[in-house]
Amino acid sequence: GLYRCGECGLVHPPLRPENQLKAHDWEVRCPDCGKHVESVPIGEDTPPSPTSVYAITKRDQEELCHTVGKAYGIPTVALRYFNVYGPRQSLSNPYTGVCAIFSGRILNNKPPLIFEDGNQTRDFVHVSDVVQANILALEKSSADYKSFNVGTGVPTKIIEVAKLLIAYAGSGVSPVVLNRYRVGDIRHCYANIERIKQLGYNPKIMFRDGIGQLADWISGQEAEDRFDQAQKELEARGLIE
């Protein structure tokens, strides 16, 4: 990710080292001076540094699509979705993001479980704004052969996601901060959306409103909570410490 150091300016720190995470020193440090750094929105031109097979495949697919599109004259646009959420998402799949995972736990009267200290941030974009981005990509020829971030440009703490969902659901559970970590997780990530704004994109649903919509929808749903099983699988592979 991209960060700003008060001493060194913009920096691209590597993944936080194991000894730092084991000490519960969660915030990212400058690779040059060692001081804690501040996260900044990440733009499309920031060099990607994938840390998982999944991330590598996303990068490679984007490059392949652009290369084939240019070679054969096929208008091609790559949209980089940040953390998409909203009604009708799967609540029983433990790999569909924290909004769905937390919702499934709450529906089963179980507390949301949060890695690290809960202050890590993500950019949550409502599914209706993703639809807006897709339509613009189809309609605007100025989008051809380019990549665009699809987010809100606003970071939200994971602990706040859990608290808001619990409050909207009227649940009696409380989030549990595990002070454990998943290997390869980044600390902060939110989008710079200036490029896609040039197409006319404007995120209309901010997170507090969108999470309320999600909570209204899940109130009539059922979910099979598979998070514990998924966590055991990750632990067996050494991916949770």
C-alpha positions in Angstrom: 0.0 0.0 0.0 0.9 3.7 -0.1 1.7 5.6 3.1 3.1 9.0 4.1 5.9 9.3 6.6 6.4 12.6 8.4 10.1 12.3 7.9 10.5 10.5 4.6 7.4 11.5 2.5 5.5 8.9 0.5 6.7 5.3 1.0 5.7 1.8 -0.1 6.4 -0.3 3.0 6.6 -4.1 2.6 4.4 -6.4 4.6 4.7 -5.9 8.4 7.4 -8.3 9.7 6.4 -11.3 11.8 8.2 -10.1 14.9 6.3 -6.8 14.8 2.9 -8.5 14.5 3.7 -11.0 17.3 4.4 -7.9 19.5 0.9 -6.6 18.6 2.5 -3.5 17.0 -0.2 -3.3 14.3 0.5 0.0 12.6 2.7 0.2 9.5 6.2 1.5 10.0 8.4 3.5 7.5 10.9 1.2 5.8 13.5 4.0 6.0 13.2 5.6 9.5 11.1 3.0 11.3 8.4 5.5 12.5 4.7 4.8 12.2 3.2 6.1 8.9 -0.2 7.4 7.8 -2.2 5.7 5.1 -3.1 7.6 2.0 -5.6 6.6 -0.8 -4.1 4.3 -3.4 -4.3 5.3 -7.1 -4.3 3.1 -10.1 -0.7 3.9 -11.0 0.7 2.7 -7.7 2.8 -0.4 -8.5 0.9 -3.5 -7.4 2.6 -5.8 -4.8 0.3 -8.9 -4.6 0.7 -11.0 -1.4 -1.4 -14.0 -2.3 -2.2 -16.3 -5.2 -5.6 -14.7 -5.5 -4.1 -11.2 -5.8 -1.6 -12.3 -8.4 -4.4 -13.8 -10.5 -6.3 -10.5 -10.4 -3.3 -8.5 -11.5 -2.4 -11.0 -14.3 -6.0 -11.1 -15.6 -6.1 -7.3 -15.8 -2.9 -7.2 -17.8 -4.0 -10.0 -20.1 -7.3 -8.3 -20.8 -5.6 -5.0 -21.6 -3.0 -6.7 -23.8 -5.6 -8.7 -25.8 -7.9 -5.7 -26.1 -5.2 -3.5 -27.5 -3.9 -6.2 -29.8 -7.3 -7.0 -31.4 -9.0 -3.6 -31.1 -11.5 -4.8 -28.5 -12.4 -1.9 -26.2 -11.4 -3.1 -22.7 -11.9 -1.6 -19.3 -10.6 -2.9 -15.9 -12.6 -2.0 -12.8 -10.8 -2.6 -9.5 -13.6 -3.1 -6.9 -12.7 -2.3 -3.4 -14.9 -3.9 -0.6 -18.3 -4.4 -2.2 -21.3 -4.9 0.1 -25.0 -4.7 0.0 -28.3 -6.6 0.0 -28.5 -10.0 -1.6 -24.8 -10.9 -1.0 -24.1 -14.4 0.3 -24.3 -14.5 4.1 -23.0 -18.1 4.4 -19.8 -17.9 2.4 -16.9 -17.0 4.8 -14.9 -15.6 2.0 -17.2 -12.8 0.8 -15.9 -10.0 3.1 -16.5 -8.8 6.6 -19.9 -7.3 6.1 -21.3 -10.7 5.1 -19.3 -12.6 7.7 -20.3 -10.3 10.6 -23.9 -10.4 9.4 -23.9 -14.2 9.4 -22.5 -14.3 12.9 -25.0 -11.7 14.2 -27.9 -13.7 12.7 -26.7 -16.7 14.6 -26.4 -14.7 17.8 -22.6 -15.0 17.7 -20.2 -12.1 18.2 -18.2 -10.8 15.2 -14.6 -11.9 15.6 -12.1 -9.2 14.6 -8.4 -9.8 13.8 -5.6 -7.4 15.0 -7.0 -4.6 17.1 -10.0 -3.7 14.9 -8.5 -0.3 13.8 -7.4 -1.6 10.4 -9.4 0.2 7.6 -11.0 -0.7 4.2 -13.0 1.1 1.6 -16.6 -0.2 1.5 -18.5 0.5 -1.7 -22.2 -0.2 -2.0 -23.3 -2.5 -4.8 -25.4 0.2 -6.4 -22.4 2.4 -6.8 -20.6 -0.6 -8.4 -23.5 -0.8 -10.9 -23.0 2.9 -11.6 -19.3 2.3 -12.3 -20.0 -0.6 -14.7 -22.6 1.4 -16.7 -20.1 4.3 -17.1 -17.4 1.9 -18.2 -19.7 0.6 -20.9 -21.0 3.9 -22.1 -17.8 6.1 -22.0 -15.3 5.5 -24.8 -12.8 7.6 -22.8 -12.7 4.6 -20.4 -11.3 2.3 -23.0 -8.0 0.5 -22.2 -7.8 2.0 -18.8 -8.1 0.7 -15.2 -10.3 2.4 -12.6 -10.6 2.1 -8.8 -14.2 1.6 -7.7 -14.6 2.7 -4.1 -15.6 5.7 -2.1 -12.3 7.2 -1.1 -13.3 6.9 2.5 -11.6 4.5 5.0 -13.7 2.7 7.6 -12.4 0.9 10.6 -13.3 -2.8 10.8 -14.4 -2.4 14.5 -16.9 0.2 13.3 -18.4 -2.2 10.8 -19.1 -4.7 13.5 -20.5 -2.1 15.9 -22.8 -0.5 13.3 -24.2 -3.9 12.2 -24.9 -4.9 15.8 -26.6 -1.6 16.5 -28.8 -1.7 13.4 -29.7 -5.3 14.1 -30.6 -4.6 17.7 -28.4 -7.6 18.7 -27.1 -8.2 22.2 -23.8 -9.5 21.1 -20.5 -7.5 21.3 -17.6 -7.7 18.9 -14.6 -9.7 20.1 -11.1 -8.4 19.2 -8.8 -11.4 18.9 -5.5 -9.6 18.8 -4.4 -12.3 16.3 -3.5 -11.7 12.7 -3.8 -13.3 9.3 -0.5 -13.8 7.4 -0.3 -11.5 4.4 -3.1 -9.1 5.5 -2.5 -5.4 4.8 -3.3 -2.8 7.5 -5.1 -0.1 5.5 -6.5 0.2 2.0 -8.8 2.8 0.5 -9.2 4.1 -3.0 -8.2 7.2 -4.8 -11.2 7.7 -7.1 -10.2 10.8 -9.0 -9.7 9.0 -12.3 -13.1 7.3 -12.3 -14.7 10.6 -11.3 -13.7 12.0 -14.7 -16.2 9.5 -16.2 -18.9 11.0 -14.1 -18.7 8.5 -11.2 -19.9 9.8 -7.9 -20.5 7.4 -5.0 -24.0 8.1 -3.7 -24.3 5.8 -0.7 -22.0 6.4 2.1 -21.2 3.5 4.5 -23.5 4.4 7.4 -26.5 4.6 5.1 -25.5 1.5 3.1 -24.9 -0.6 6.2 -28.3 0.3 7.4 -29.8 -1.0 4.1 -27.8 -4.2 4.5 -29.0 -4.6 8.1 -32.7 -4.1 7.0 -32.2 -6.8 4.4 -30.5 -9.4 6.6 -33.2 -9.1 9.3 -35.4 -11.3 7.1 -32.6 -13.7 6.1 -31.1 -16.9 7.4 -27.4 -17.7 7.4 -25.2 -20.7 8.1 -22.2 -19.5 10.0 -19.2 -21.2 8.5 -16.6 -18.7 9.9 -15.3 -21.1 12.6 -14.7 -23.8 10.1 -12.9 -21.4 7.7 -10.7 -20.2 10.6 -9.7 -23.7 11.5 -8.7 -24.4 7.9 -6.5 -21.2 7.9 -5.0 -22.1 11.2 -4.1 -25.6 9.9 -2.3 -23.9 7.0 -0.4 -21.6 9.3 -2.2 -18.5 7.9 -3.5 -17.3 11.3 -1.2 -16.5 14.2 
